[in-house]
Amino acid sequence: MSASPSSRLPGDEAFDLTRTAVVMADRTGVVRGWTAGAERLLGHPAARALGRPLAELFAPADPAAAPGERAWRERLAAAEGWSGLTAVRDRAGRRLDLEVRVLPVLAGPTESARLVLATEAVLAPWSGAGRSLLHGILGMSPIGVAMLDPELRYVWLNDALERMGGTSRAERLGKRLGEVLPGLAVESIEREMRRVLRTGAPSLGYEYLGHPESDPRREHAYSTSFFRMEDESGRILGICYMVLDVTESYRARQRMALLNRAGERIGRTLDVWRTAQELADVAVPDLADFVTVDLLDAILGGAEPGPGPVEPADLFAMRRAGQQSVRDGCPEAVIAVGDRTAYPPSSPVVLSLTGGESVLVPALDLDRTDWAADDPVRAAQLRTLGFHSLMVVPLRARGNFLGAAAFARWRPTGPFQPDDLVLAEEFVTRAAISIDNARQYTREHTTALTLQRSLLPRDLPEQSAVEAAFRYLPADSRTGVGGDWFDVIPLSGARVALVVGDVVGHGVHAAATMGRLRAAVQALADLDLSPEEVLAHLDDMVNRVAHDAHRDDGVIGATCLYAVYDPVGCSCTLARAGHPAPLLVSPAGGCQMLELPTGPPLGLGGMPFESVELPLPEGSLLALYTNGLLMGKALDLDGGITRLRTALADSQAPLEELCEAVIDTLPGARPVDDVALLLARTRALPQEQLATWDIPADPSAVGEARRSAAGQLAQWGLSQLEFSTELIVSELVTNAIRHASGPIALRMIRTEALICEVSDGSSTAPHLRHARTTDEGGRGLFLIAGYAQRWGARYTSHGKFIWAELPLDGGPVTPVMDAFEALADGLDDLTDPTDPLTDTGGR
């Protein structure tokens, strides 16, 4: 049953025998049979066709080019038959392109006839397409195709594979892959082919690298698919593989992966040296075999680089900031990281920096370059190590030149290509931006650190109240310099103020604010204010600073702990403004956090501060610190306190050792916030260094006070201070008697200086003034200010102290006091110091 035209599928015409000429012919080419299909195709009826030669019935379309009777006889004589295309004209003269097959017909033991099948080629698309495909694979396709026997010896290959590998077909046939192409990954390729032969499972997209004979200096990438070949019975005939050179796409993928890796690895820290080394590390080994990064000296110091290409004079101030090699130990380098570099004017590095453009030298011939002759040491090193290709890219960020990076190859991966230079420039651009950011940060960080260190005490002042030691650790470089500070301030009466504070934020602004606060604390300490009054004044100051600050300066705020220790009474008065409470270790080793009123941080304003007075026996250890000591990355406050308690367990150990023990307990290499630690071990003033007298409110007591003071000086071996001490005692006692209320007392303390104090029950303040020539009094405090190295007044809940300190060497503090000494000597000659009526005290 034949299919109707409407139900016929596309391509069915190719198998329609009514459209196929079926002809029987003898071996001489004479037609012996002619079918209706032949008549419909060629137009010749059977009666006319029988007995005629095939060459006449299949008349060539172009008699001059088409085969004749001889060609037909050869086709008919072929033992295996023949197939192919031929162009003929039918009986009406129309051109027909025919697909022809000649098949031998066996009749007995010999071939006695031939069967000729012919159909129009347009009706046999699959045959034509298959032939076209085969022709393309054999001669025109860029895909290399080969067939190998089960022993993996070549039995056939196409033209593309011959061109791709660089070895001829004749050299390959009968040989294995490793015999003709040793530059490929032979072992892994043959292992994959054996797997395909063994399992029958094809291998698709198998990639490998190699150096073909056609391009031995450059590494190529190949993508290969393997298929097992079998005959109709399933017998394994061998393996067929198809290979495509994917070097360019492989390099593109490799470059993209390198760029991604560079983005992850370059600029991870704000450190110029580290970023330069990261650039060298990321380029080796995938892009280059040896990389150097040289930076201008000014950049490494944080200075602002100049715009435009580098001047030749600046090239003498360059340093090696990073280098890397595929060889261990960087044997290519002639200098070490950190050393100065020097290049001749003709070198690619100098040409790149002075010209402002990248330099690509695909084929480096060290025997023919000018700079090799100018720099024989470096050239000899590179020649010995076999370098053959070079790139130099200037480091440039925001229009400023920072240095140069050089990339070199010695391995047989081929010379640098323009695409490699584009990749290197991308690397260098990313690194240059990071280096410039690091440079700016380094400059700001160095400025802030310098400012901070200049504002912090370098050494602790001499005083007899406590033994003190300190440690200061700047914060981790990523967070910047903070505003932590500490201070030990000698006060009147042999007392000492212990201060520790922390400004909110980091950077130059925080360091500057810290300096202002520290200066303010020292000024307030000189006024002998109580701790809560000091904090109240600081709070007002921080509020004023916050009001005057610009918006972009950030939040202004700080915490502070202020403590005053008195070695005479072995007591300590403390107040805090939002600061962690100090740790107290008793002489016996007991450890406790002091319970102090928690005042608000400085800068909130409007809230009062409270102080607490505590007895501190001699040998007590007081630890003052900022929260950076307790708070690590885990923000474990309790853990920080435990670490501090453990480190201070041996309270009698030397303070320097205790400081080191505390710092060693910090988690991590660097703290996440600034750390300030101040340790103070209390002392008690020995009784032999203290003398106290009650003074009656009677002018005649002035002379007795002078004599008592002189006698005490003699016991202390300080007779050289007798005149100045008597003058000061006389003035202070006289003023107390005349202008204040009782009780009045005189106290002398010998420490690093001689301290004279007069206390009374009045809160009126003395004033220093210049007396007129007609005044009989008013010069007393002026004389005290001249003789004493310090003097002042402090107030208590019961009254006040007027005090003055004298240097132990006994010399006048100012040269003008020499005149007053002469005047005083004259007065002594005119008066009797034992007669209270002629006492000059108070005038």
Sequence and secondary structure as in RCSB ss.txt:
>XXXX:A:sequence
MSASPSSRLPGDEAFDLTRTAVVMADRTGVVRGWTAGAERLLGHPAARALGRPLAELFAPADPAAAPGERAWRER
LAAAEGWSGLTAVRDRAGRRLDLEVRVLPVLAGPTESARLVLATEAVLAPWSGAGRSLLHGILGMSPIGVAMLDP
ELRYVWLNDALERMGGTSRAERLGKRLGEVLPGLAVESIEREMRRVLRTGAPSLGYEYLGHPESDPRREHAYSTS
FFRMEDESGRILGICYMVLDVTESYRARQRMALLNRAGERIGRTLDVWRTAQELADVAVPDLADFVTVDLLDAIL
GGAEPGPGPVEPADLFAMRRAGQQSVRDGCPEAVIAVGDRTAYPPSSPVVLSLTGGESVLVPALDLDRTDWAADD
PVRAAQLRTLGFHSLMVVPLRARGNFLGAAAFARWRPTGPFQPDDLVLAEEFVTRAAISIDNARQYTREHTTALT
LQRSLLPRDLPEQSAVEAAFRYLPADSRTGVGGDWFDVIPLSGARVALVVGDVVGHGVHAAATMGRLRAAVQALA
DLDLSPEEVLAHLDDMVNRVAHDAHRDDGVIGATCLYAVYDPVGCSCTLARAGHPAPLLVSPAGGCQMLELPTGP
PLGLGGMPFESVELPLPEGSLLALYTNGLLMGKALDLDGGITRLRTALADSQAPLEELCEAVIDTLPGARPVDDV
ALLLARTRALPQEQLATWDIPADPSAVGEARRSAAGQLAQWGLSQLEFSTELIVSELVTNAIRHASGPIALRMIR
TEALICEVSDGSSTAPHLRHARTTDEGGRGLFLIAGYAQRWGARYTSHGKFIWAELPLDGGPVTPVMDAFEALAD
GLDDLTDPTDPLTDTGGR
>XXXX:A:secstr
    TTT  TTGGGG GGGSEEEEE TTSBEEEE HHHHHHH   HHHHTTSBHHHHT BSSTTTS  HHHHHHH
HH TT EEEEEEEE TT  EEEEEEEEEEEEETTEEEEEEEEEEEGGG HHHHHHHHHHHIIIII SSEEEEE T
T  EEEE HHHHHHHSS HHHHBTS HHHH TTB HHHHHHHHHHHHHH   EEEEEEEE  TTSTTS EEEEEE
EEEEE TT  EEEEEEEEEE HHHHHHHHHHHHHHHHHHHTTSSS HHHHHHHHHHHHTTTT SEEEEEEEHHHH
TT    BBS  GGGGGSEEEEEEEESSTT TT SS TTSEE   TTSHHHHHHHHTS EEESS  TTS HHHHH 
HHHHHHHHHHT  EEEEEEEEETTEEEEEEEEEE SSS    HHHHHHHHHHHHHHHHHHHHHHHHHHHHHHHHH
HHHHHS SS    SSEEEEEEEE   TTT  EEEEEEEEE GGG EEEEEEEEEEESHHHHHHHHHHHHHHHHHH
HTT  HHHHHHHHHHHHHHHHHHS GGG    EEEEEEEEETTTTEEEEEEES    EEE TTS EEE    EE 
 BTS S     EEEE  TT EEEEE GGGT  TT  HHHHHHHHHHHTSSTTS HHHHHHHHHHTSSSSS SS E
EEEEEEE    GGGEEEEEE S TTHHHHHHHHHHHHHHHHT GGGHHHHHHHHHHHHHHHHHHS S EEEEEEE
SSEEEEEEEES           TT SS  HHHHHHHH SEEEEEEETTEEEEEEEEETT   SSTTHHHHHHHHH
HHHHHS TT GGG  TT 
